[in-house]
Amino acid sequence: MILFKENVYGLLALMYLNVSRFKARLDEKGNILTMAEQDRSKWDAGLRDKGLACLNEAGKDNKIGFYHLLAGISAYHSMAPDYKATDWQGILYLYDYLVNIDSSPLILLNRAIAVCNVWGADKAIEEIQRIENIPSLKNYHLLYSTKAEFYIQSKQYSKAADCLERSMRLTSVPAEKEMLRIRLDSCKIS
């Protein structure tokens, strides 16, 4: 496989932008934090800026590729001063474009999160229902934890609890199990 200039810069941009957020992904006890829970002051602005420079370089030849689009999505997250300020419409636009290049189950699952933030949980649940029978997603714990979040947002706590329990059975990562257990406990209280 030959990587063209655009792909190299797009990939570098994606890597820098994602790594720039690593220090904020866990709390002091090692628990996973969602992007909404992360302390953005811990995000590395220098790495973010390197990523944005590579993203700019990737676009100089006016060709848009897979990594360029993924880096663009990451840039929207990285540039938002807080979770609520995230440009979800822009992210959804990039996912819609990305689906034309790669309609893999993971792209479609991540797109559903953008759909949720733009059009609401009920629309996102519809998106999940379209992809949940894809064989490669059947035993993928993040499908069920994502679906659970949509159910929580639509106040369908019983369905959310079922999804969280399934997700817990499918992951072997202790920090993920703990995060899911906390979410499950909150469903039982609601």
Rosetta constraint file for C-alpha pairs under 8 A:
AtomPair CA 3 CA 7 HARMONIC 5.75 0.50
AtomPair CA 3 CA 8 HARMONIC 6.30 0.50
AtomPair CA 4 CA 8 HARMONIC 6.37 0.50
AtomPair CA 5 CA 9 HARMONIC 6.23 0.50
AtomPair CA 5 CA 58 HARMONIC 7.11 0.50
AtomPair CA 6 CA 10 HARMONIC 5.84 0.50
AtomPair CA 6 CA 57 HARMONIC 7.66 0.50
AtomPair CA 6 CA 58 HARMONIC 4.54 0.50
AtomPair CA 6 CA 59 HARMONIC 6.94 0.50
AtomPair CA 6 CA 61 HARMONIC 7.52 0.50
AtomPair CA 6 CA 63 HARMONIC 7.13 0.50
AtomPair CA 6 CA 64 HARMONIC 7.52 0.50
AtomPair CA 6 CA 65 HARMONIC 7.11 0.50
AtomPair CA 6 CA 68 HARMONIC 7.30 0.50
AtomPair CA 7 CA 11 HARMONIC 5.83 0.50
AtomPair CA 7 CA 58 HARMONIC 7.11 0.50
AtomPair CA 7 CA 65 HARMONIC 6.57 0.50
AtomPair CA 7 CA 66 HARMONIC 7.47 0.50
AtomPair CA 7 CA 67 HARMONIC 6.00 0.50
AtomPair CA 7 CA 68 HARMONIC 6.81 0.50
AtomPair CA 8 CA 12 HARMONIC 6.11 0.50
AtomPair CA 8 CA 58 HARMONIC 7.71 0.50
AtomPair CA 9 CA 13 HARMONIC 5.97 0.50
AtomPair CA 9 CA 54 HARMONIC 5.17 0.50
AtomPair CA 9 CA 55 HARMONIC 6.36 0.50
AtomPair CA 9 CA 57 HARMONIC 6.34 0.50
AtomPair CA 9 CA 58 HARMONIC 4.89 0.50
AtomPair CA 9 CA 68 HARMONIC 7.68 0.50
AtomPair CA 10 CA 14 HARMONIC 6.18 0.50
AtomPair CA 10 CA 54 HARMONIC 6.64 0.50
AtomPair CA 10 CA 55 HARMONIC 5.72 0.50
AtomPair CA 10 CA 58 HARMONIC 5.36 0.50
AtomPair CA 10 CA 65 HARMONIC 7.72 0.50
AtomPair CA 10 CA 66 HARMONIC 7.91 0.50
AtomPair CA 10 CA 67 HARMONIC 4.74 0.50
AtomPair CA 10 CA 68 HARMONIC 4.20 0.50
AtomPair CA 10 CA 69 HARMONIC 7.77 0.50
AtomPair CA 10 CA 70 HARMONIC 7.96 0.50
AtomPair CA 10 CA 71 HARMONIC 6.23 0.50
AtomPair CA 11 CA 15 HARMONIC 6.17 0.50
AtomPair CA 11 CA 67 HARMONIC 5.14 0.50
AtomPair CA 11 CA 68 HARMONIC 6.95 0.50
AtomPair CA 11 CA 71 HARMONIC 7.26 0.50
AtomPair CA 12 CA 16 HARMONIC 6.10 0.50
AtomPair CA 12 CA 51 HARMONIC 6.75 0.50
AtomPair CA 12 CA 54 HARMONIC 6.38 0.50
AtomPair CA 12 CA 55 HARMONIC 7.97 0.50
AtomPair CA 13 CA 17 HARMONIC 5.99 0.50
AtomPair CA 13 CA 50 HARMONIC 7.25 0.50
AtomPair CA 13 CA 51 HARMONIC 4.02 0.50
AtomPair CA 13 CA 52 HARMONIC 6.31 0.50
AtomPair CA 13 CA 53 HARMONIC 7.46 0.50
AtomPair CA 13 CA 54 HARMONIC 4.88 0.50
AtomPair CA 13 CA 55 HARMONIC 5.15 0.50
AtomPair CA 13 CA 68 HARMONIC 7.67 0.50
AtomPair CA 13 CA 71 HARMONIC 5.70 0.50
AtomPair CA 14 CA 18 HARMONIC 6.04 0.50
AtomPair CA 14 CA 51 HARMONIC 6.67 0.50
AtomPair CA 14 CA 55 HARMONIC 7.95 0.50
AtomPair CA 14 CA 67 HARMONIC 6.78 0.50
AtomPair CA 14 CA 68 HARMONIC 7.58 0.50
AtomPair CA 14 CA 70 HARMONIC 6.51 0.50
AtomPair CA 14 CA 71 HARMONIC 4.21 0.50
AtomPair CA 14 CA 72 HARMONIC 7.88 0.50
AtomPair CA 14 CA 74 HARMONIC 6.71 0.50
AtomPair CA 15 CA 19 HARMONIC 5.98 0.50
AtomPair CA 15 CA 51 HARMONIC 7.32 0.50
AtomPair CA 15 CA 71 HARMONIC 7.97 0.50
AtomPair CA 16 CA 20 HARMONIC 5.98 0.50
AtomPair CA 16 CA 47 HARMONIC 5.50 0.50
AtomPair CA 16 CA 48 HARMONIC 6.16 0.50
AtomPair CA 16 CA 50 HARMONIC 6.51 0.50
AtomPair CA 16 CA 51 HARMONIC 4.67 0.50
AtomPair CA 17 CA 21 HARMONIC 7.16 0.50
AtomPair CA 17 CA 47 HARMONIC 6.60 0.50
AtomPair CA 17 CA 48 HARMONIC 5.04 0.50
AtomPair CA 17 CA 50 HARMONIC 7.91 0.50
AtomPair CA 17 CA 51 HARMONIC 5.09 0.50
AtomPair CA 17 CA 52 HARMONIC 7.46 0.50
AtomPair CA 17 CA 71 HARMONIC 7.15 0.50
AtomPair CA 17 CA 74 HARMONIC 6.19 0.50
AtomPair CA 17 CA 75 HARMONIC 6.53 0.50
AtomPair CA 17 CA 78 HARMONIC 6.78 0.50
AtomPair CA 18 CA 22 HARMONIC 7.02 0.50
AtomPair CA 18 CA 74 HARMONIC 6.72 0.50
AtomPair CA 19 CA 47 HARMONIC 7.31 0.50
AtomPair CA 20 CA 43 HARMONIC 5.54 0.50
AtomPair CA 20 CA 44 HARMONIC 4.70 0.50
AtomPair CA 20 CA 45 HARMONIC 6.93 0.50
AtomPair CA 20 CA 46 HARMONIC 7.81 0.50
AtomPair CA 20 CA 47 HARMONIC 5.16 0.50
AtomPair CA 20 CA 48 HARMONIC 5.50 0.50
AtomPair CA 21 CA 25 HARMONIC 6.86 0.50
AtomPair CA 21 CA 40 HARMONIC 7.88 0.50
AtomPair CA 21 CA 42 HARMONIC 7.42 0.50
AtomPair CA 21 CA 43 HARMONIC 4.73 0.50
AtomPair CA 21 CA 44 HARMONIC 6.49 0.50
AtomPair CA 21 CA 78 HARMONIC 7.70 0.50
AtomPair CA 22 CA 43 HARMONIC 7.28 0.50
AtomPair CA 23 CA 42 HARMONIC 6.15 0.50
AtomPair CA 23 CA 43 HARMONIC 6.55 0.50
AtomPair CA 23 CA 44 HARMONIC 7.97 0.50
AtomPair CA 24 CA 33 HARMONIC 7.62 0.50
AtomPair CA 24 CA 38 HARMONIC 5.49 0.50
AtomPair CA 24 CA 39 HARMONIC 5.96 0.50
AtomPair CA 24 CA 40 HARMONIC 6.94 0.50
AtomPair CA 24 CA 42 HARMONIC 5.52 0.50
AtomPair CA 24 CA 43 HARMONIC 6.32 0.50
AtomPair CA 25 CA 32 HARMONIC 5.93 0.50
AtomPair CA 25 CA 33 HARMONIC 5.24 0.50
AtomPair CA 25 CA 34 HARMONIC 7.11 0.50
AtomPair CA 25 CA 35 HARMONIC 7.46 0.50
AtomPair CA 25 CA 38 HARMONIC 6.34 0.50
AtomPair CA 26 CA 30 HARMONIC 5.18 0.50
AtomPair CA 26 CA 31 HARMONIC 5.22 0.50
AtomPair CA 26 CA 32 HARMONIC 4.62 0.50
AtomPair CA 26 CA 33 HARMONIC 5.40 0.50
AtomPair CA 27 CA 31 HARMONIC 5.34 0.50
AtomPair CA 27 CA 32 HARMONIC 6.62 0.50
AtomPair CA 27 CA 33 HARMONIC 6.63 0.50
AtomPair CA 30 CA 175 HARMONIC 7.16 0.50
AtomPair CA 31 CA 175 HARMONIC 5.61 0.50
AtomPair CA 31 CA 176 HARMONIC 7.94 0.50
AtomPair CA 31 CA 178 HARMONIC 7.42 0.50
AtomPair CA 31 CA 179 HARMONIC 6.96 0.50
AtomPair CA 32 CA 175 HARMONIC 6.23 0.50
AtomPair CA 32 CA 176 HARMONIC 6.85 0.50
AtomPair CA 32 CA 179 HARMONIC 6.51 0.50
AtomPair CA 33 CA 37 HARMONIC 5.61 0.50
AtomPair CA 33 CA 38 HARMONIC 5.93 0.50
AtomPair CA 34 CA 38 HARMONIC 6.35 0.50
AtomPair CA 35 CA 83 HARMONIC 6.97 0.50
AtomPair CA 36 CA 82 HARMONIC 7.55 0.50
AtomPair CA 36 CA 83 HARMONIC 5.12 0.50
AtomPair CA 36 CA 84 HARMONIC 7.95 0.50
AtomPair CA 39 CA 43 HARMONIC 7.58 0.50
AtomPair CA 40 CA 81 HARMONIC 7.41 0.50
AtomPair CA 40 CA 82 HARMONIC 7.19 0.50
AtomPair CA 44 CA 48 HARMONIC 6.27 0.50
AtomPair CA 45 CA 49 HARMONIC 6.00 0.50
AtomPair CA 46 CA 50 HARMONIC 6.32 0.50
AtomPair CA 47 CA 51 HARMONIC 6.17 0.50
AtomPair CA 48 CA 52 HARMONIC 6.19 0.50
AtomPair CA 48 CA 78 HARMONIC 6.99 0.50
AtomPair CA 49 CA 53 HARMONIC 6.12 0.50
AtomPair CA 50 CA 54 HARMONIC 6.26 0.50
AtomPair CA 51 CA 55 HARMONIC 6.11 0.50
AtomPair CA 51 CA 75 HARMONIC 7.99 0.50
AtomPair CA 52 CA 56 HARMONIC 6.12 0.50
AtomPair CA 52 CA 75 HARMONIC 6.99 0.50
AtomPair CA 53 CA 57 HARMONIC 6.24 0.50
AtomPair CA 54 CA 58 HARMONIC 6.06 0.50
AtomPair CA 55 CA 59 HARMONIC 6.51 0.50
AtomPair CA 55 CA 68 HARMONIC 6.70 0.50
AtomPair CA 55 CA 71 HARMONIC 6.80 0.50
AtomPair CA 55 CA 72 HARMONIC 7.29 0.50
AtomPair CA 56 CA 60 HARMONIC 6.66 0.50
AtomPair CA 58 CA 64 HARMONIC 7.96 0.50
AtomPair CA 58 CA 68 HARMONIC 6.58 0.50
AtomPair CA 59 CA 63 HARMONIC 6.35 0.50
AtomPair CA 59 CA 64 HARMONIC 6.80 0.50
AtomPair CA 59 CA 68 HARMONIC 7.67 0.50
AtomPair CA 64 CA 68 HARMONIC 6.03 0.50
AtomPair CA 64 CA 69 HARMONIC 6.94 0.50
AtomPair CA 65 CA 69 HARMONIC 6.26 0.50
AtomPair CA 65 CA 101 HARMONIC 7.94 0.50
AtomPair CA 66 CA 70 HARMONIC 6.39 0.50
AtomPair CA 66 CA 98 HARMONIC 6.76 0.50
AtomPair CA 66 CA 101 HARMONIC 6.87 0.50
AtomPair CA 66 CA 102 HARMONIC 7.68 0.50
AtomPair CA 67 CA 71 HARMONIC 5.93 0.50
AtomPair CA 68 CA 72 HARMONIC 6.10 0.50
AtomPair CA 69 CA 73 HARMONIC 6.33 0.50
AtomPair CA 69 CA 94 HARMONIC 6.24 0.50
AtomPair CA 69 CA 95 HARMONIC 7.77 0.50
AtomPair CA 69 CA 98 HARMONIC 6.48 0.50
AtomPair CA 70 CA 74 HARMONIC 6.28 0.50
AtomPair CA 70 CA 98 HARMONIC 7.99 0.50
AtomPair CA 71 CA 75 HARMONIC 5.97 0.50
AtomPair CA 72 CA 76 HARMONIC 6.40 0.50
AtomPair CA 72 CA 91 HARMONIC 7.94 0.50
AtomPair CA 72 CA 94 HARMONIC 7.41 0.50
AtomPair CA 73 CA 77 HARMONIC 6.69 0.50
AtomPair CA 73 CA 91 HARMONIC 5.42 0.50
AtomPair CA 73 CA 94 HARMONIC 6.66 0.50
AtomPair CA 73 CA 95 HARMONIC 7.85 0.50
AtomPair CA 74 CA 78 HARMONIC 6.08 0.50
AtomPair CA 75 CA 79 HARMONIC 5.94 0.50
AtomPair CA 76 CA 80 HARMONIC 6.39 0.50
AtomPair CA 76 CA 86 HARMONIC 6.60 0.50
AtomPair CA 76 CA 87 HARMONIC 6.34 0.50
AtomPair CA 76 CA 90 HARMONIC 7.58 0.50
AtomPair CA 76 CA 91 HARMONIC 6.81 0.50
AtomPair CA 77 CA 83 HARMONIC 7.93 0.50
AtomPair CA 77 CA 86 HARMONIC 6.09 0.50
AtomPair CA 77 CA 87 HARMONIC 7.78 0.50
AtomPair CA 79 CA 86 HARMONIC 7.89 0.50
AtomPair CA 80 CA 85 HARMONIC 5.58 0.50
AtomPair CA 80 CA 86 HARMONIC 5.00 0.50
AtomPair CA 80 CA 87 HARMONIC 7.45 0.50
AtomPair CA 81 CA 85 HARMONIC 6.44 0.50
AtomPair CA 81 CA 86 HARMONIC 7.75 0.50
AtomPair CA 82 CA 86 HARMONIC 6.86 0.50
AtomPair CA 87 CA 91 HARMONIC 6.42 0.50
AtomPair CA 88 CA 92 HARMONIC 5.99 0.50
AtomPair CA 88 CA 114 HARMONIC 5.92 0.50
AtomPair CA 88 CA 117 HARMONIC 6.16 0.50
AtomPair CA 88 CA 118 HARMONIC 6.04 0.50
AtomPair CA 89 CA 93 HARMONIC 6.17 0.50
AtomPair CA 89 CA 114 HARMONIC 7.59 0.50
AtomPair CA 89 CA 118 HARMONIC 6.06 0.50
AtomPair CA 90 CA 94 HARMONIC 6.36 0.50
AtomPair CA 91 CA 95 HARMONIC 6.22 0.50
AtomPair CA 91 CA 114 HARMONIC 6.53 0.50
AtomPair CA 92 CA 96 HARMONIC 6.05 0.50
AtomPair CA 92 CA 111 HARMONIC 6.57 0.50
AtomPair CA 92 CA 114 HARMONIC 5.31 0.50
AtomPair CA 92 CA 115 HARMONIC 6.58 0.50
AtomPair CA 92 CA 118 HARMONIC 7.71 0.50
AtomPair CA 93 CA 97 HARMONIC 6.34 0.50
AtomPair CA 94 CA 98 HARMONIC 5.98 0.50
AtomPair CA 95 CA 99 HARMONIC 6.05 0.50
AtomPair CA 95 CA 107 HARMONIC 7.49 0.50
AtomPair CA 95 CA 111 HARMONIC 5.73 0.50
AtomPair CA 96 CA 100 HARMONIC 7.02 0.50
AtomPair CA 96 CA 111 HARMONIC 7.68 0.50
AtomPair CA 97 CA 101 HARMONIC 7.22 0.50
AtomPair CA 98 CA 102 HARMONIC 5.98 0.50
AtomPair CA 98 CA 103 HARMONIC 7.42 0.50
AtomPair CA 98 CA 107 HARMONIC 7.86 0.50
AtomPair CA 99 CA 103 HARMONIC 4.48 0.50
AtomPair CA 99 CA 104 HARMONIC 7.74 0.50
AtomPair CA 99 CA 107 HARMONIC 7.03 0.50
AtomPair CA 99 CA 108 HARMONIC 7.36 0.50
AtomPair CA 102 CA 107 HARMONIC 7.29 0.50
AtomPair CA 103 CA 107 HARMONIC 6.16 0.50
AtomPair CA 103 CA 108 HARMONIC 6.39 0.50
AtomPair CA 104 CA 108 HARMONIC 6.37 0.50
AtomPair CA 105 CA 109 HARMONIC 6.05 0.50
AtomPair CA 105 CA 131 HARMONIC 6.98 0.50
AtomPair CA 105 CA 134 HARMONIC 7.30 0.50
AtomPair CA 105 CA 136 HARMONIC 7.52 0.50
AtomPair CA 105 CA 137 HARMONIC 7.02 0.50
AtomPair CA 106 CA 110 HARMONIC 6.12 0.50
AtomPair CA 107 CA 111 HARMONIC 6.01 0.50
AtomPair CA 108 CA 112 HARMONIC 6.27 0.50
AtomPair CA 108 CA 131 HARMONIC 7.49 0.50
AtomPair CA 109 CA 113 HARMONIC 6.97 0.50
AtomPair CA 109 CA 128 HARMONIC 6.92 0.50
AtomPair CA 109 CA 131 HARMONIC 7.67 0.50
AtomPair CA 109 CA 143 HARMONIC 7.05 0.50
AtomPair CA 110 CA 114 HARMONIC 6.88 0.50
AtomPair CA 111 CA 115 HARMONIC 6.24 0.50
AtomPair CA 112 CA 116 HARMONIC 6.15 0.50
AtomPair CA 112 CA 124 HARMONIC 5.22 0.50
AtomPair CA 112 CA 125 HARMONIC 7.89 0.50
AtomPair CA 112 CA 127 HARMONIC 5.86 0.50
AtomPair CA 112 CA 128 HARMONIC 6.67 0.50
AtomPair CA 113 CA 117 HARMONIC 6.44 0.50
AtomPair CA 113 CA 124 HARMONIC 6.80 0.50
AtomPair CA 113 CA 146 HARMONIC 7.68 0.50
AtomPair CA 114 CA 118 HARMONIC 6.20 0.50
AtomPair CA 115 CA 119 HARMONIC 5.47 0.50
AtomPair CA 115 CA 120 HARMONIC 6.74 0.50
AtomPair CA 115 CA 121 HARMONIC 7.91 0.50
AtomPair CA 115 CA 123 HARMONIC 6.86 0.50
AtomPair CA 115 CA 124 HARMONIC 5.52 0.50
AtomPair CA 116 CA 120 HARMONIC 4.33 0.50
AtomPair CA 116 CA 121 HARMONIC 4.81 0.50
AtomPair CA 116 CA 122 HARMONIC 7.58 0.50
AtomPair CA 116 CA 123 HARMONIC 6.55 0.50
AtomPair CA 116 CA 124 HARMONIC 4.79 0.50
AtomPair CA 116 CA 150 HARMONIC 7.29 0.50
AtomPair CA 117 CA 121 HARMONIC 7.64 0.50
AtomPair CA 119 CA 123 HARMONIC 6.16 0.50
AtomPair CA 119 CA 124 HARMONIC 7.53 0.50
AtomPair CA 120 CA 124 HARMONIC 6.46 0.50
AtomPair CA 121 CA 125 HARMONIC 6.06 0.50
AtomPair CA 121 CA 150 HARMONIC 4.95 0.50
AtomPair CA 121 CA 151 HARMONIC 7.07 0.50
AtomPair CA 121 CA 153 HARMONIC 6.10 0.50
AtomPair CA 121 CA 154 HARMONIC 5.91 0.50
AtomPair CA 122 CA 126 HARMONIC 6.45 0.50
AtomPair CA 122 CA 150 HARMONIC 7.37 0.50
AtomPair CA 122 CA 154 HARMONIC 6.79 0.50
AtomPair CA 123 CA 127 HARMONIC 6.40 0.50
AtomPair CA 124 CA 128 HARMONIC 6.26 0.50
AtomPair CA 124 CA 150 HARMONIC 6.82 0.50
AtomPair CA 125 CA 129 HARMONIC 6.15 0.50
AtomPair CA 125 CA 147 HARMONIC 6.68 0.50
AtomPair CA 125 CA 150 HARMONIC 6.36 0.50
AtomPair CA 125 CA 151 HARMONIC 7.58 0.50
AtomPair CA 126 CA 130 HARMONIC 6.47 0.50
AtomPair CA 127 CA 131 HARMONIC 6.85 0.50
AtomPair CA 128 CA 132 HARMONIC 5.73 0.50
AtomPair CA 128 CA 143 HARMONIC 7.99 0.50
AtomPair CA 128 CA 147 HARMONIC 6.90 0.50
AtomPair CA 129 CA 133 HARMONIC 7.72 0.50
AtomPair CA 131 CA 137 HARMONIC 7.90 0.50
AtomPair CA 132 CA 137 HARMONIC 6.31 0.50
AtomPair CA 132 CA 138 HARMONIC 6.59 0.50
AtomPair CA 132 CA 143 HARMONIC 7.41 0.50
AtomPair CA 133 CA 137 HARMONIC 7.03 0.50
AtomPair CA 133 CA 138 HARMONIC 6.30 0.50
AtomPair CA 134 CA 138 HARMONIC 6.52 0.50
AtomPair CA 136 CA 140 HARMONIC 7.27 0.50
AtomPair CA 137 CA 143 HARMONIC 6.67 0.50
AtomPair CA 139 CA 170 HARMONIC 6.51 0.50
AtomPair CA 140 CA 144 HARMONIC 7.36 0.50
AtomPair CA 140 CA 167 HARMONIC 7.68 0.50
AtomPair CA 140 CA 170 HARMONIC 6.85 0.50
AtomPair CA 141 CA 145 HARMONIC 6.37 0.50
AtomPair CA 141 CA 166 HARMONIC 7.31 0.50
AtomPair CA 141 CA 167 HARMONIC 4.35 0.50
AtomPair CA 141 CA 168 HARMONIC 7.18 0.50
AtomPair CA 141 CA 169 HARMONIC 7.96 0.50
AtomPair CA 141 CA 170 HARMONIC 5.23 0.50
AtomPair CA 141 CA 171 HARMONIC 5.90 0.50
AtomPair CA 142 CA 146 HARMONIC 5.79 0.50
AtomPair CA 142 CA 167 HARMONIC 6.76 0.50
AtomPair CA 143 CA 147 HARMONIC 6.12 0.50
AtomPair CA 143 CA 167 HARMONIC 7.79 0.50
AtomPair CA 144 CA 148 HARMONIC 5.97 0.50
AtomPair CA 144 CA 163 HARMONIC 4.97 0.50
AtomPair CA 144 CA 164 HARMONIC 6.37 0.50
AtomPair CA 144 CA 166 HARMONIC 6.73 0.50
AtomPair CA 144 CA 167 HARMONIC 5.32 0.50
AtomPair CA 145 CA 149 HARMONIC 6.35 0.50
AtomPair CA 145 CA 163 HARMONIC 6.26 0.50
AtomPair CA 145 CA 164 HARMONIC 5.53 0.50
AtomPair CA 145 CA 167 HARMONIC 5.74 0.50
AtomPair CA 145 CA 180 HARMONIC 7.46 0.50
AtomPair CA 146 CA 150 HARMONIC 6.55 0.50
AtomPair CA 147 CA 151 HARMONIC 6.32 0.50
AtomPair CA 147 CA 160 HARMONIC 7.25 0.50
AtomPair CA 147 CA 163 HARMONIC 6.82 0.50
AtomPair CA 148 CA 152 HARMONIC 6.08 0.50
AtomPair CA 148 CA 159 HARMONIC 7.12 0.50
AtomPair CA 148 CA 160 HARMONIC 4.12 0.50
AtomPair CA 148 CA 161 HARMONIC 6.97 0.50
AtomPair CA 148 CA 162 HARMONIC 7.92 0.50
AtomPair CA 148 CA 163 HARMONIC 5.31 0.50
AtomPair CA 148 CA 164 HARMONIC 6.01 0.50
AtomPair CA 149 CA 153 HARMONIC 6.22 0.50
AtomPair CA 149 CA 160 HARMONIC 6.87 0.50
AtomPair CA 150 CA 154 HARMONIC 6.31 0.50
AtomPair CA 150 CA 160 HARMONIC 7.81 0.50
AtomPair CA 151 CA 155 HARMONIC 6.03 0.50
AtomPair CA 151 CA 156 HARMONIC 4.96 0.50
AtomPair CA 151 CA 157 HARMONIC 6.44 0.50
AtomPair CA 151 CA 159 HARMONIC 6.48 0.50
AtomPair CA 151 CA 160 HARMONIC 5.12 0.50
AtomPair CA 152 CA 156 HARMONIC 5.71 0.50
AtomPair CA 152 CA 157 HARMONIC 5.59 0.50
AtomPair CA 152 CA 160 HARMONIC 5.86 0.50
AtomPair CA 152 CA 187 HARMONIC 7.43 0.50
AtomPair CA 156 CA 160 HARMONIC 6.27 0.50
AtomPair CA 157 CA 161 HARMONIC 6.00 0.50
AtomPair CA 157 CA 187 HARMONIC 5.31 0.50
AtomPair CA 157 CA 188 HARMONIC 7.39 0.50
AtomPair CA 157 CA 190 HARMONIC 7.05 0.50
AtomPair CA 158 CA 162 HARMONIC 6.41 0.50
AtomPair CA 158 CA 187 HARMONIC 7.35 0.50
AtomPair CA 159 CA 163 HARMONIC 6.36 0.50
AtomPair CA 160 CA 164 HARMONIC 6.13 0.50
AtomPair CA 160 CA 184 HARMONIC 7.84 0.50
AtomPair CA 160 CA 187 HARMONIC 7.15 0.50
AtomPair CA 161 CA 165 HARMONIC 6.10 0.50
AtomPair CA 161 CA 184 HARMONIC 5.61 0.50
AtomPair CA 161 CA 187 HARMONIC 6.19 0.50
AtomPair CA 161 CA 188 HARMONIC 7.57 0.50
AtomPair CA 162 CA 166 HARMONIC 6.31 0.50
AtomPair CA 163 CA 167 HARMONIC 6.11 0.50
AtomPair CA 164 CA 168 HARMONIC 6.09 0.50
AtomPair CA 164 CA 180 HARMONIC 6.16 0.50
AtomPair CA 164 CA 181 HARMONIC 7.72 0.50
AtomPair CA 164 CA 183 HARMONIC 7.60 0.50
AtomPair CA 164 CA 184 HARMONIC 6.15 0.50
AtomPair CA 165 CA 169 HARMONIC 6.37 0.50
AtomPair CA 165 CA 180 HARMONIC 7.93 0.50
AtomPair CA 165 CA 184 HARMONIC 7.43 0.50
AtomPair CA 166 CA 170 HARMONIC 6.37 0.50
AtomPair CA 167 CA 171 HARMONIC 6.38 0.50
AtomPair CA 167 CA 180 HARMONIC 7.62 0.50
AtomPair CA 168 CA 172 HARMONIC 7.98 0.50
AtomPair CA 168 CA 176 HARMONIC 7.77 0.50
AtomPair CA 168 CA 177 HARMONIC 5.43 0.50
AtomPair CA 168 CA 180 HARMONIC 6.43 0.50
AtomPair CA 168 CA 181 HARMONIC 7.60 0.50
AtomPair CA 171 CA 176 HARMONIC 7.15 0.50
AtomPair CA 171 CA 177 HARMONIC 6.86 0.50
AtomPair CA 172 CA 176 HARMONIC 7.90 0.50
AtomPair CA 172 CA 177 HARMONIC 7.42 0.50
AtomPair CA 173 CA 177 HARMONIC 6.28 0.50
AtomPair CA 174 CA 178 HARMONIC 6.19 0.50
AtomPair CA 175 CA 179 HARMONIC 6.28 0.50
AtomPair CA 176 CA 180 HARMONIC 6.13 0.50
AtomPair CA 177 CA 181 HARMONIC 6.01 0.50
AtomPair CA 178 CA 182 HARMONIC 6.24 0.50
AtomPair CA 179 CA 183 HARMONIC 6.40 0.50
AtomPair CA 180 CA 184 HARMONIC 6.04 0.50
AtomPair CA 181 CA 185 HARMONIC 6.10 0.50
AtomPair CA 182 CA 186 HARMONIC 6.37 0.50
AtomPair CA 183 CA 187 HARMONIC 6.44 0.50
AtomPair CA 184 CA 188 HARMONIC 6.51 0.50
AtomPair CA 185 CA 189 HARMONIC 6.52 0.50
AtomPair CA 186 CA 190 HARMONIC 6.31 0.50
